[in-house]
Every structure is written in C-alpha cells, then in structure tokens.
Amino acid sequence: MNASVYGGAERLTTCVIFQFPTSPWTVTVRFLPNMIDVIIVGGGPAGLSAALVLGRSRRRVLLFDAGHPRNAPSKAMHGFLSRDGMDPAEFLKVSREQLRRYADVEIRLGEVATARSCEDGFEVVMADGTTARSRMLLLATGISDTLPDIEAIERFYGRTVHHCPYCDGWEHRDRPLAVYGRGTSGLEFAVELLVWSRDLVLCTDGPSELDDIGSKKLACLGVRVIETPIARLEGDEDQLSGVRFKDGNFLAREALFFSPQQKQCNALATQLGCELNNEEAIECGENAATCIPGLFAAGNVSRGLQLVIIAAAEGTQAAFAINQALLEVDAAAEAGMPIEPQPHCPESA
Ligand SMILES: Cc1cc2nc3c(=O)[nH]c(=O)nc-3n(C[C@H](O)[C@H](O)[C@H](O)COP(=O)(O)OP(=O)(O)OC[C@H]3O[C@@H](n4cnc5c(N)ncnc54)[C@H](O)[C@@H]3O)c2cc1C
C-alpha cells in the first residue's frame, strides 16, 4: 500500500491518501478538528471490549447500541472465566459502567440504519436521521438466530431450549435431552451432545434424511430417532417437560438442543461492501480487518466460535489493529512522509 501525504505536519489540516496496489480502493484520511477516531456499531461484549481498549489508548470513540444482545433470552452466561453463571444483562451493565471513566468514549443508545465509506472515513446514519463520521469503523453487531418453526419454542429458548452445549450443556448433564435436527448436521449434533448426556432422542420432525451408516451409528450409540412431525413443545413456564408429536404421543424431556440458522442482523455489512462467507459471517483476517480499508469487524458478526469471552477477545484484537492503523496514518502525517503500512486484508492475516 502506498500513502501520499498532503499538507504540513500540522495535524488538523493534514490529509493522507492511500492507494492499495492490489485493489481499486483509494482512501483519504483527513485530520479534521474534533474528528471521531472510531465509530463502533454494537455494544455487546465485542463492541464494549473494543471501546475499552481504544478508550485506554486515548482514542475518541462513539459507540452506538440498539440494545438487543444475542443472549438476551438467557438468564445465566456460562464459560466466561470469573463470570460463570452471571446474568448477561448484569455483565453488560458492569461493562458499560466501567467505560464511564474514559471521557473520550461515548455510548449512545439507538440503531444505526445505514453506513457508508466517505472521503474522511465513514459516515453512519441513525434510525432517527442523525449522522456521525469517523476515521475508522468497527462493526460489532452480532448475528441473528432463526429458531426452528416449532410452536411455543420462544417460551423455553435460553432457559431449557438451547443451541450451544458449551454454554448450557453442563446444567442438563445426564438428564433426558432431545436433539432437534436431521441429516448429517442432526447426526453430528447428537453425537456431540453425548458428552453431556447419554439419554438422548433425536427428533427429526419428518424424514430423518439419515443414510444407513448414520442410522446404525446412532443406534450403536444408544440414540433413538423419532421422525414423527412435532406439534409443539410443552412445559411449565420456561421449564420444558417434553415434545408433543402430531400423532398425539408425548416424549418427556428436560431440555432440547438445536442448531440455529443464522444471518446478519442488518444490512450494514453489505451496504459497506463486505464479503460474507457461506455461514453469513463477514470475511475478515485474524487482525479483524475486512477488505474495506479502515473497516473492521469483531464478535459474532464475523466469527464462527460464538462465545462471550471470544467476542470480547476479538473486540480487543480489533482495537489493537485499529489503533495500529491510526498510528501509522498519524505518524506519517506528522512526519510529512509517505508510509508503507501493512495491508489489512484477510489474505494477509
Ligand atoms: C440464548 C443464548 C445463550 C447464550 N449463552 C452463552 C453462554 O452461556 N456463554 C457464552 O459464552 N455465550 C453464550 N451465547 C453466545 C453469546 O451471546 C455471543 O457469543 C455474544 O453475545 C456475542 O457478542 P457480540 O458482541 O458479537 O454480539 P451481541 O452480544 O449480539 O451484541 C451485538 C449488539 O449490537 C447491537 N446492534 C446490532 N445491530 C445494530 C445497529 N444497526 N445499530 C446499533 N446497534 C446494533 C445489538 O443490539 C447488540 O446489542 C449465547 C447466545 C444465545 C443466543
């Protein structure tokens, strides 16, 4: 990447134009008075963690959060060292409180409706029409889960119906469990769940789509398969008691696990020109940079291993990369010299 520097060493008026030799992009970064260094979209573990590290790096940060964290249906967050079993809402509350001491970090509640690259960096437009601009942009907007089309599943989701055995399997260890799924993914998910309970029934809600080998494997492992279509889930408040089938039969189960379909929560990634992989996540390198210069992504929006501690770590990783990118630009501008910063594309990670 080549960078040409225009203007003197005075920070407020200097402008750097980046030309990536392997891409058609040209980015102009201007040092304008009061320019926000980083806008973060999303105030979950990834976004808040990035805000913390950037705040501590004396960056001006504006974080927008729509207030719909992915794990909102859950009452206990597991697997986060020192926070095991904590209410996820309490975790976010404490995290936001700890950011208050960093005066250059501002959190605003509200949804970012659109985002685009612009001459100075990026511009976001809120749902209420207000706009904000920054030199760099971090998407930490999470991911959206699609629940199976089963009557009453929302009532139990996050309490006794789960998608992640690493998050909630231990609480249901050795108990009677149902697995919802079919075909290879249903088979693999059932085999995975055997770590937590040997009392498993795979409910395929129609034809199992298992081949002979898959069926034999499950039979050998003691996993019963029920193909009868499901009518609904039943239970008392949020405690599942079992699965009611369309033929009237009832299977008593204490919890049900399924593997959700996922999609982006909004159109921001595509508006900005990000590439999505076949799991609907933003393609980015290990340094959290996307292929759009100055645009970074962290947490569930971009990664497959979807745990709070990992999302927080990815936010930290993104903050390092963003701070490094800003340092490179600022150092070149202040020295009045061209620079050769590292490209921030996935291929280079
Ligand atoms: C039911 C359930 C239980 C779970 N249990 C566990 C567990 O026990 N342990 C564990 O480690 N993980 C658990 N997870 C996974 C965990 O929730 C995620 O890994 C984690 O929340 C990802 O953090 P994130 O910051 O990437 O996204 P999120 O936490 O989803 O945060 C994204 C934020 O961005 C905001 N946002 C989205 N779009 C916009 C926009 N356009 N403008 C402004 N803001 C926006 C959202 O409102 C949200 O507040 C669970 C998930 C679910 C669904």
The ligand as a Tripos MOL2 file, in Angstrom:
@<TRIPOS>MOLECULE
LIG
   53    58     1     0     0
SMALL
NO_CHARGES

@<TRIPOS>ATOM
      1 C1        -29.6970  -17.8850   24.1740 C.3       1 LIG1
      2 C2        -28.2170  -17.6860   24.1160 C.ar      1 LIG1
      3 C3        -27.4290  -18.0710   25.1900 C.ar      1 LIG1
      4 C4        -26.0550  -17.9030   25.1290 C.ar      1 LIG1
      5 N1        -25.3190  -18.2980   26.2030 N.ar      1 LIG1
      6 C5        -23.9810  -18.1070   26.1800 C.ar      1 LIG1
      7 C6        -23.1970  -18.5160   27.2990 C.ar      1 LIG1
      8 O1        -23.7060  -19.0460   28.2870 O.2       1 LIG1
      9 N2        -21.8560  -18.3070   27.2290 N.ar      1 LIG1
     10 C7        -21.2630  -17.7290   26.1280 C.ar      1 LIG1
     11 O2        -20.0530  -17.5470   26.1380 O.2       1 LIG1
     12 N3        -22.0030  -17.3360   25.0590 N.ar      1 LIG1
     13 C8        -23.3300  -17.5100   25.0620 C.ar      1 LIG1
     14 N4        -24.0750  -17.1400   23.9810 N.ar      1 LIG1
     15 C9        -23.3950  -16.5150   22.8330 C.3       1 LIG1
     16 C10       -23.1860  -15.0110   23.1100 C.3       1 LIG1
     17 O3        -24.4360  -14.4050   23.2880 O.3       1 LIG1
     18 C11       -22.4610  -14.3570   21.9440 C.3       1 LIG1
     19 O4        -21.2510  -15.0520   21.6530 O.3       1 LIG1
     20 C12       -22.1150  -12.9010   22.2680 C.3       1 LIG1
     21 O5        -23.2320  -12.1900   22.7120 O.3       1 LIG1
     22 C13       -21.5450  -12.2280   21.0200 C.3       1 LIG1
     23 O6        -21.1840  -10.9200   21.3230 O.3       1 LIG1
     24 P1        -21.2190   -9.7880   20.1920 P.3       1 LIG1
     25 O7        -20.7160   -8.5630   20.8630 O.co2     1 LIG1
     26 O8        -20.5490  -10.2680   18.9820 O.co2     1 LIG1
     27 O9        -22.7660   -9.6410   19.7920 O.3       1 LIG1
     28 P2        -24.0470   -9.2890   20.6720 P.3       1 LIG1
     29 O10       -23.8690   -9.6670   22.0930 O.co2     1 LIG1
     30 O11       -25.2120   -9.8550   19.9630 O.co2     1 LIG1
     31 O12       -24.1070   -7.6990   20.6190 O.3       1 LIG1
     32 C14       -24.3830   -7.0180   19.4190 C.3       1 LIG1
     33 C15       -25.0220   -5.6920   19.7640 C.3       1 LIG1
     34 O13       -25.0840   -4.9090   18.5600 O.3       1 LIG1
     35 C16       -26.3140   -4.2580   18.5400 C.3       1 LIG1
     36 N5        -26.6430   -3.8910   17.1600 N.ar      1 LIG1
     37 C17       -26.9200   -4.7220   16.1100 C.ar      1 LIG1
     38 N6        -27.1960   -4.0120   15.0110 N.ar      1 LIG1
     39 C18       -27.0950   -2.7170   15.3690 C.ar      1 LIG1
     40 C19       -27.2830   -1.4900   14.6750 C.ar      1 LIG1
     41 N7        -27.6240   -1.4660   13.3800 N.pl3     1 LIG1
     42 N8        -27.1080   -0.3230   15.3560 N.ar      1 LIG1
     43 C20       -26.7530   -0.3310   16.6700 C.ar      1 LIG1
     44 N9        -26.5660   -1.4650   17.3730 N.ar      1 LIG1
     45 C21       -26.7450   -2.6320   16.7230 C.ar      1 LIG1
     46 C22       -27.3020   -5.2520   19.1330 C.3       1 LIG1
     47 O14       -28.4790   -4.6050   19.5660 O.3       1 LIG1
     48 C23       -26.4430   -5.8260   20.2800 C.3       1 LIG1
     49 O15       -26.6180   -5.0800   21.4760 O.3       1 LIG1
     50 C24       -25.4490  -17.3230   23.9850 C.ar      1 LIG1
     51 C25       -26.2460  -16.9460   22.9000 C.ar      1 LIG1
     52 C26       -27.6050  -17.1360   22.9550 C.ar      1 LIG1
     53 C27       -28.4400  -16.7360   21.7680 C.3       1 LIG1
@<TRIPOS>BOND
     1     1     2 1
     2     2     3 ar
     3     2    52 ar
     4     3     4 ar
     5     4     5 ar
     6     4    50 ar
     7     5     6 ar
     8     6     7 ar
     9     6    13 1
    10     7     8 2
    11     7     9 ar
    12     9    10 ar
    13    10    11 2
    14    10    12 ar
    15    12    13 ar
    16    13    14 ar
    17    14    15 1
    18    14    50 ar
    19    15    16 1
    20    16    17 1
    21    16    18 1
    22    18    19 1
    23    18    20 1
    24    20    21 1
    25    20    22 1
    26    22    23 1
    27    23    24 1
    28    24    25 2
    29    24    26 1
    30    24    27 1
    31    27    28 1
    32    28    29 2
    33    28    30 1
    34    28    31 1
    35    31    32 1
    36    32    33 1
    37    33    34 1
    38    33    48 1
    39    34    35 1
    40    35    36 1
    41    35    46 1
    42    36    37 ar
    43    36    45 ar
    44    37    38 ar
    45    38    39 ar
    46    39    40 ar
    47    39    45 ar
    48    40    41 1
    49    40    42 ar
    50    42    43 ar
    51    43    44 ar
    52    44    45 ar
    53    46    47 1
    54    46    48 1
    55    48    49 1
    56    50    51 ar
    57    51    52 ar
    58    52    53 1
@<TRIPOS>SUBSTRUCTURE
     1 LIG1         1 GROUP 0 **** ****
